[in-house]
């Protein structure tokens, strides 16, 4: 079986609340359209088979052609503090 990529809906950055220095995110501008992707994998192999770890999520800036991988925890914290997003319909 090949790789299964899960892709979110697209979101527009409606407001930059906090100017971050985080790699790639520091380049984001109001009005940019982004989406999130992850690869469906067995995460238990990374923790010795006894538990699950958070998935890494790729943020793709469709407008600028940029992308970066962050852990789920890092991404949630960054999005909560730095950006306001609205779903693109």
OpenMM code with the backbone's topology and positions (N, CA, C; nanometers):
from openmm import Vec3, app, unit

residues = "UNK UNK UNK UNK UNK UNK UNK UNK UNK UNK UNK UNK UNK UNK UNK UNK UNK UNK UNK UNK UNK UNK UNK UNK UNK UNK UNK UNK UNK UNK UNK UNK UNK UNK UNK UNK UNK UNK UNK UNK UNK UNK UNK UNK UNK UNK UNK UNK UNK UNK UNK UNK UNK UNK UNK UNK UNK UNK UNK UNK UNK UNK UNK UNK UNK UNK UNK UNK UNK UNK UNK UNK UNK UNK UNK UNK UNK UNK UNK UNK UNK UNK UNK UNK UNK UNK UNK UNK UNK".split()
positions = [
    Vec3(0.0849, -0.1176, 0.0000),
    Vec3(0.0000, 0.0000, 0.0000),
    Vec3(0.0892, 0.1236, 0.0000),
    Vec3(0.0525, 0.2191, -0.0811),
    Vec3(0.1277, 0.3439, -0.0899),
    Vec3(0.0958, 0.4368, 0.0260),
    Vec3(0.1601, 0.5486, 0.0240),
    Vec3(0.1423, 0.6502, 0.1266),
    Vec3(0.0028, 0.7123, 0.1188),
    Vec3(-0.0615, 0.7297, 0.2335),
    Vec3(-0.1926, 0.7948, 0.2395),
    Vec3(-0.1734, 0.9316, 0.3040),
    Vec3(-0.2028, 1.0363, 0.2280),
    Vec3(-0.1876, 1.1733, 0.2772),
    Vec3(-0.3259, 1.2285, 0.3109),
    Vec3(-0.3400, 1.2778, 0.4329),
    Vec3(-0.4643, 1.3405, 0.4764),
    Vec3(-0.4476, 1.4913, 0.4634),
    Vec3(-0.5432, 1.5567, 0.3976),
    Vec3(-0.5335, 1.6996, 0.3688),
    Vec3(-0.6555, 1.7726, 0.4231),
    Vec3(-0.6318, 1.8854, 0.4872),
    Vec3(-0.7401, 1.9661, 0.5440),
    Vec3(-0.8063, 2.0517, 0.4363),
    Vec3(-0.9110, 2.1199, 0.4776),
    Vec3(-0.9682, 2.2259, 0.3963),
    Vec3(-0.8657, 2.3389, 0.3898),
    Vec3(-0.8903, 2.4384, 0.3072),
    Vec3(-0.8008, 2.5543, 0.2980),
    Vec3(-0.8494, 2.6645, 0.3912),
    Vec3(-0.7536, 2.7384, 0.4469),
    Vec3(-0.7835, 2.8482, 0.5387),
    Vec3(-0.7096, 2.9737, 0.4954),
    Vec3(-0.7746, 3.0881, 0.5127),
    Vec3(-0.7131, 3.2167, 0.4832),
    Vec3(-0.6661, 3.2791, 0.6151),
    Vec3(-0.5462, 3.3354, 0.6134),
    Vec3(-0.4978, 3.4076, 0.7303),
    Vec3(-0.5686, 3.5423, 0.7303),
    Vec3(-0.6656, 3.5561, 0.8202),
    Vec3(-0.7452, 3.6788, 0.8233),
    Vec3(-0.6787, 3.7870, 0.9074),
    Vec3(-0.5922, 3.7436, 1.0019),
    Vec3(-0.5241, 3.8418, 1.0854),
    Vec3(-0.3978, 3.7802, 1.1444),
    Vec3(-0.2911, 3.8590, 1.1479),
    Vec3(-0.1705, 3.8186, 1.2185),
    Vec3(-0.1766, 3.8859, 1.3551),
    Vec3(-0.1943, 3.8046, 1.4572),
    Vec3(-0.2105, 3.8534, 1.5934),
    Vec3(-0.0744, 3.8791, 1.6572),
    Vec3(0.0216, 3.7935, 1.6255),
    Vec3(0.1547, 3.8003, 1.6851),
    Vec3(0.2569, 3.7674, 1.5766),
    Vec3(0.3541, 3.8530, 1.5569),
    Vec3(0.4566, 3.8303, 1.4553),
    Vec3(0.5582, 3.7294, 1.5088),
    Vec3(0.5536, 3.6088, 1.4566),
    Vec3(0.6404, 3.5014, 1.5022),
    Vec3(0.7735, 3.5008, 1.4265),
    Vec3(0.8738, 3.4396, 1.4870),
    Vec3(1.0019, 3.4193, 1.4196),
    Vec3(1.0187, 3.2735, 1.3765),
    Vec3(0.9139, 3.1948, 1.3935),
    Vec3(0.9195, 3.0526, 1.3589),
    Vec3(0.9463, 3.0344, 1.2096),
    Vec3(1.0326, 2.9379, 1.1797),
    Vec3(1.0707, 2.9086, 1.0413),
    Vec3(0.9469, 2.8961, 0.9532),
    Vec3(0.9475, 2.9611, 0.8410),
    Vec3(0.8430, 2.9668, 0.7382),
    Vec3(0.7216, 3.0474, 0.7847),
    Vec3(0.6732, 3.0262, 0.9066),
    Vec3(0.5569, 3.1004, 0.9557),
    Vec3(0.5847, 3.2504, 0.9616),
    Vec3(0.7092, 3.2875, 0.9795),
    Vec3(0.7444, 3.4298, 0.9842),
    Vec3(0.7223, 3.4985, 0.8489),
    Vec3(0.7125, 3.4192, 0.7429),
    Vec3(0.6900, 3.4725, 0.6080),
    Vec3(0.5420, 3.4889, 0.5748),
    Vec3(0.4538, 3.4335, 0.6554),
    Vec3(0.3105, 3.4382, 0.6267),
    Vec3(0.2579, 3.5807, 0.6356),
    Vec3(0.1622, 3.6111, 0.5480),
    Vec3(0.1017, 3.7436, 0.5431),
    Vec3(-0.0507, 3.7303, 0.5497),
    Vec3(-0.1156, 3.8361, 0.5957),
    Vec3(-0.2622, 3.8376, 0.5939),
    Vec3(-0.3097, 3.8188, 0.4506),
    Vec3(-0.4087, 3.7338, 0.4325),
    Vec3(-0.4617, 3.7041, 0.2999),
    Vec3(-0.4059, 3.5765, 0.2400),
    Vec3(-0.2930, 3.5258, 0.2925),
    Vec3(-0.2372, 3.4000, 0.2415),
    Vec3(-0.3342, 3.2858, 0.2684),
    Vec3(-0.3364, 3.1876, 0.1780),
    Vec3(-0.4199, 3.0691, 0.1937),
    Vec3(-0.3285, 2.9521, 0.2296),
    Vec3(-0.3664, 2.8810, 0.3371),
    Vec3(-0.2860, 2.7688, 0.3836),
    Vec3(-0.3728, 2.6444, 0.3980),
    Vec3(-0.3074, 2.5285, 0.4079),
    Vec3(-0.3767, 2.4029, 0.4392),
    Vec3(-0.2803, 2.3165, 0.5193),
    Vec3(-0.3334, 2.2091, 0.5754),
    Vec3(-0.2545, 2.1209, 0.6596),
    Vec3(-0.2592, 1.9796, 0.6034),
    Vec3(-0.1464, 1.9088, 0.6135),
    Vec3(-0.1370, 1.7721, 0.5629),
    Vec3(-0.0625, 1.6856, 0.6637),
    Vec3(-0.0977, 1.5590, 0.6676),
    Vec3(-0.0219, 1.4617, 0.7445),
    Vec3(-0.0260, 1.3297, 0.6700),
    Vec3(0.0707, 1.2456, 0.6987),
    Vec3(0.0773, 1.1140, 0.6361),
    Vec3(0.0273, 1.0126, 0.7374),
    Vec3(-0.0639, 0.9279, 0.6940),
    Vec3(-0.1202, 0.8248, 0.7798),
    Vec3(-0.0145, 0.7166, 0.8014),
    Vec3(0.0347, 0.7060, 0.9254),
    Vec3(0.1392, 0.6083, 0.9581),
    Vec3(0.1114, 0.5466, 1.0941),
    Vec3(0.1801, 0.4387, 1.1220),
    Vec3(0.1738, 0.3749, 1.2526),
    Vec3(0.2714, 0.4474, 1.3437),
    Vec3(0.2206, 0.5281, 1.4349),
    Vec3(0.3083, 0.6084, 1.5211),
    Vec3(0.3616, 0.5303, 1.6402),
    Vec3(0.3094, 0.4119, 1.6683),
    Vec3(0.3560, 0.3368, 1.7849),
    Vec3(0.5003, 0.2915, 1.7695),
    Vec3(0.5489, 0.2765, 1.6486),
    Vec3(0.6866, 0.2300, 1.6291),
    Vec3(0.7887, 0.3310, 1.6821),
    Vec3(0.7495, 0.4577, 1.6939),
    Vec3(0.8419, 0.5607, 1.7387),
    Vec3(0.8545, 0.5665, 1.8909),
    Vec3(0.7643, 0.5028, 1.9617),
    Vec3(0.7695, 0.5093, 2.1076),
    Vec3(0.7876, 0.3703, 2.1687),
    Vec3(0.8551, 0.2828, 2.0986),
    Vec3(0.8817, 0.1501, 2.1507),
    Vec3(0.7636, 0.0558, 2.1433),
    Vec3(0.6612, 0.0919, 2.0681),
    Vec3(0.5469, 0.0039, 2.0500),
    Vec3(0.4434, 0.0108, 2.1608),
    Vec3(0.4686, 0.0899, 2.2656),
    Vec3(0.3777, 0.0913, 2.3781),
    Vec3(0.2816, 0.2081, 2.3837),
    Vec3(0.2910, 0.3016, 2.2919),
    Vec3(0.2018, 0.4171, 2.2991),
    Vec3(0.2017, 0.4937, 2.1695),
    Vec3(0.1252, 0.5976, 2.1683),
    Vec3(0.1142, 0.6802, 2.0485),
    Vec3(0.1831, 0.8141, 2.0697),
    Vec3(0.2366, 0.8671, 1.9613),
    Vec3(0.2952, 1.0009, 1.9649),
    Vec3(0.2144, 1.0897, 1.8716),
    Vec3(0.2175, 1.2188, 1.8953),
    Vec3(0.1472, 1.3124, 1.8082),
    Vec3(0.2062, 1.3070, 1.6680),
    Vec3(0.1218, 1.3210, 1.5713),
    Vec3(0.1664, 1.3190, 1.4325),
    Vec3(0.2320, 1.4515, 1.3955),
    Vec3(0.3274, 1.4445, 1.3048),
    Vec3(0.3823, 1.5664, 1.2468),
    Vec3(0.2861, 1.6140, 1.1389),
    Vec3(0.2680, 1.7449, 1.1319),
    Vec3(0.1736, 1.8033, 1.0374),
    Vec3(0.2477, 1.9037, 0.9510),
    Vec3(0.2240, 1.8937, 0.8213),
    Vec3(0.2850, 1.9863, 0.7255),
    Vec3(0.1889, 2.1012, 0.7021),
    Vec3(0.2367, 2.2233, 0.7201),
    Vec3(0.1590, 2.3420, 0.6868),
    Vec3(0.2065, 2.3897, 0.5506),
    Vec3(0.1131, 2.4013, 0.4569),
    Vec3(0.1446, 2.4430, 0.3208),
    Vec3(0.0838, 2.5805, 0.2971),
    Vec3(0.1693, 2.6776, 0.2651),
    Vec3(0.1211, 2.8098, 0.2272),
    Vec3(0.1023, 2.8060, 0.0759),
    Vec3(-0.0212, 2.7901, 0.0332),
    Vec3(-0.0537, 2.7765, -0.1092),
    Vec3(-0.0205, 2.9049, -0.1835),
    Vec3(-0.0441, 3.0186, -0.1217),
    Vec3(-0.0216, 3.1479, -0.1840),
    Vec3(0.1249, 3.1692, -0.2187),
    Vec3(0.2143, 3.1355, -0.1262),
    Vec3(0.3561, 3.1628, -0.1442),
    Vec3(0.4377, 3.0411, -0.1878),
    Vec3(0.3769, 2.9223, -0.1876),
    Vec3(0.4498, 2.8023, -0.2267),
    Vec3(0.5506, 2.7564, -0.1219),
    Vec3(0.5214, 2.7816, 0.0061),
    Vec3(0.6102, 2.7433, 0.1155),
    Vec3(0.5477, 2.6294, 0.1949),
    Vec3(0.6316, 2.5505, 0.2623),
    Vec3(0.5785, 2.4487, 0.3523),
    Vec3(0.6797, 2.4174, 0.4614),
    Vec3(0.6271, 2.3671, 0.5742),
    Vec3(0.7117, 2.3308, 0.6880),
    Vec3(0.6392, 2.2249, 0.7706),
    Vec3(0.7169, 2.1347, 0.8290),
    Vec3(0.6629, 2.0316, 0.9174),
    Vec3(0.6793, 2.0754, 1.0622),
    Vec3(0.5740, 2.0560, 1.1431),
    Vec3(0.5773, 2.0826, 1.2869),
    Vec3(0.5032, 1.9688, 1.3573),
    Vec3(0.5381, 1.9447, 1.4837),
    Vec3(0.4603, 1.8479, 1.5608),
    Vec3(0.3218, 1.9074, 1.5842),
    Vec3(0.2285, 1.8210, 1.6143),
    Vec3(0.0919, 1.8672, 1.6393),
    Vec3(0.0896, 1.9692, 1.7531),
    Vec3(0.1635, 1.9438, 1.8601),
    Vec3(0.1668, 2.0352, 1.9743),
    Vec3(0.2253, 2.1708, 1.9371),
    Vec3(0.3363, 2.1696, 1.8636),
    Vec3(0.3986, 2.2952, 1.8205),
    Vec3(0.3031, 2.3756, 1.7328),
    Vec3(0.2374, 2.3069, 1.6406),
    Vec3(0.1484, 2.3744, 1.5462),
    Vec3(0.0294, 2.4375, 1.6169),
    Vec3(-0.0323, 2.3644, 1.7077),
    Vec3(-0.1480, 2.4174, 1.7806),
    Vec3(-0.1095, 2.5433, 1.8577),
    Vec3(0.0022, 2.5374, 1.9290),
    Vec3(0.0458, 2.6549, 2.0059),
    Vec3(0.0751, 2.7740, 1.9153),
    Vec3(0.1392, 2.7499, 1.8038),
    Vec3(0.1732, 2.8565, 1.7101),
    Vec3(0.0475, 2.9198, 1.6494),
    Vec3(-0.0453, 2.8364, 1.6053),
    Vec3(-0.1673, 2.8887, 1.5442),
    Vec3(-0.2521, 2.9659, 1.6443),
    Vec3(-0.2606, 2.9177, 1.7688),
    Vec3(-0.3409, 2.9850, 1.8713),
    Vec3(-0.2879, 3.1239, 1.9033),
    Vec3(-0.1562, 3.1402, 1.9026),
    Vec3(-0.0993, 3.2682, 1.9452),
    Vec3(-0.0723, 3.3656, 1.8313),
    Vec3(-0.0499, 3.3165, 1.7096),
    Vec3(-0.0009, 3.4046, 1.6038),
    Vec3(-0.1032, 3.4435, 1.4970),
    Vec3(-0.2039, 3.3600, 1.4731),
    Vec3(-0.2902, 3.3835, 1.3564),
    Vec3(-0.4378, 3.3667, 1.3875),
    Vec3(-0.5191, 3.4409, 1.3127),
    Vec3(-0.6631, 3.4134, 1.3058),
    Vec3(-0.6891, 3.3599, 1.1665),
    Vec3(-0.7606, 3.2465, 1.1595),
    Vec3(-0.7863, 3.1797, 1.0315),
    Vec3(-0.9356, 3.1760, 1.0031),
    Vec3(-0.9697, 3.1863, 0.8749),
    Vec3(-1.1083, 3.1649, 0.8330),
    Vec3(-1.1080, 3.0613, 0.7206),
    Vec3(-1.2054, 2.9720, 0.7235),
    Vec3(-1.2119, 2.8671, 0.6226),
    Vec3(-1.2461, 2.9268, 0.4861),
    Vec3(-1.1760, 2.8812, 0.3833),
    Vec3(-1.2022, 2.9238, 0.2462),
    Vec3(-1.3105, 2.8328, 0.1898),
    Vec3(-1.4155, 2.8920, 0.1364),
    Vec3(-1.5255, 2.8113, 0.0826),
    Vec3(-1.5184, 2.7993, -0.0660),
] * unit.nanometer
topology = app.Topology()
chain = topology.addChain("A")
for resn in residues:
    res = topology.addResidue(resn, chain)
    for name in ("N", "CA", "C"):
        topology.addAtom(name, app.Element.getBySymbol(name[0]), res)
